[in-house]
Amino acid sequence: MTDALRQRIISLCAAYAKGNFEDLQDRIDEDVDFISYAPVEIFPCLGKQQGRGAVLSSLKAIHDHFVFLAYDPIFLLVQDEDAAVNVMARLKQRATGRIVRIIFAQFLRFRDGRIVEFREFMDSFDAVEQVLGRHIRVIGGDFAKQEARTRVDD
């Protein structure tokens, strides 16, 4: 099962990178539970999505905003019908032409060959800076310095 699941995930990544939503539709359970832990103020199509239709709409919206230059699994661990995947994505933002590089940590659960649960994490601070094209000034820098001094003094 693990080799078959490994190949299924590799082909899922390829289908998603190409925007082959017909193929993806067949691989997603009707009642899929999908959460991408990302700031929805910047990535409004991410966050929590319930059901195949909502997930496909979310995935299509991402493709509306980005050209996928690469979407490659760089680490893959499978057991039974569960998988953990690190994906290296290189995307071109359609509105600005900016290249965005993100590494995703994804956790998937399958049943009968379809995704029933999907969790995704990314360095969202870095992703937001790349999408906005600027560094974000962190408010409270004095607090962080004070906290560091307190720990040294302890």
WOLINZI-V744252 format. One record per residue. N is the residue number from 1. RES is the residue in three letters. BURIAL is # if it has 24 or more other C-alpha atoms within 12 Angstrom, else .. Layout:
{{N;RES;BURIAL} {N;RES;BURIAL}}
This chain:
{{1;MET;.} {2;THR;.} {3;ASP;.} {4;ALA;.} {5;LEU;#} {6;ARG;#} {7;GLN;.} {8;ARG;#} {9;ILE;#} {10;ILE;#} {11;SER;.} {12;LEU;#} {13;CYS;#} {14;ALA;#} {15;ALA;#} {16;TYR;#} {17;ALA;#} {18;LYS;.} {19;GLY;#} {20;ASN;.} {21;PHE;#} {22;GLU;.} {23;ASP;.} {24;LEU;#} {25;GLN;#} {26;ASP;.} {27;ARG;#} {28;ILE;#} {29;ASP;#} {30;GLU;#} {31;ASP;.} {32;VAL;#} {33;ASP;#} {34;PHE;#} {35;ILE;#} {36;SER;#} {37;TYR;#} {38;ALA;#} {39;PRO;.} {40;VAL;.} {41;GLU;.} {42;ILE;.} {43;PHE;#} {44;PRO;.} {45;CYS;#} {46;LEU;#} {47;GLY;#} {48;LYS;#} {49;GLN;#} {50;GLN;#} {51;GLY;.} {52;ARG;#} {53;GLY;.} {54;ALA;#} {55;VAL;#} {56;LEU;#} {57;SER;.} {58;SER;#} {59;LEU;#} {60;LYS;#} {61;ALA;.} {62;ILE;#} {63;HIS;#} {64;ASP;.} {65;HIS;#} {66;PHE;#} {67;VAL;#} {68;PHE;#} {69;LEU;#} {70;ALA;#} {71;TYR;#} {72;ASP;#} {73;PRO;#} {74;ILE;.} {75;PHE;.} {76;LEU;#} {77;LEU;#} {78;VAL;#} {79;GLN;.} {80;ASP;.} {81;GLU;#} {82;ASP;#} {83;ALA;#} {84;ALA;#} {85;VAL;#} {86;ASN;#} {87;VAL;#} {88;MET;#} {89;ALA;#} {90;ARG;#} {91;LEU;#} {92;LYS;#} {93;GLN;#} {94;ARG;.} {95;ALA;.} {96;THR;.} {97;GLY;.} {98;ARG;.} {99;ILE;#} {100;VAL;#} {101;ARG;#} {102;ILE;#} {103;ILE;#} {104;PHE;#} {105;ALA;#} {106;GLN;#} {107;PHE;#} {108;LEU;#} {109;ARG;#} {110;PHE;#} {111;ARG;.} {112;ASP;.} {113;GLY;#} {114;ARG;#} {115;ILE;#} {116;VAL;#} {117;GLU;#} {118;PHE;#} {119;ARG;#} {120;GLU;#} {121;PHE;#} {122;MET;#} {123;ASP;.} {124;SER;#} {125;PHE;.} {126;ASP;.} {127;ALA;#} {128;VAL;.} {129;GLU;.} {130;GLN;#} {131;VAL;#} {132;LEU;.} {133;GLY;.} {134;ARG;.} {135;HIS;.} {136;ILE;.} {137;ARG;.} {138;VAL;.} {139;ILE;.} {140;GLY;.} {141;GLY;.} {142;ASP;.} {143;PHE;.} {144;ALA;.} {145;LYS;.} {146;GLN;.} {147;GLU;.} {148;ALA;.} {149;ARG;.} {150;THR;.} {151;ARG;.} {152;VAL;.} {153;ASP;.} {154;ASP;.}}
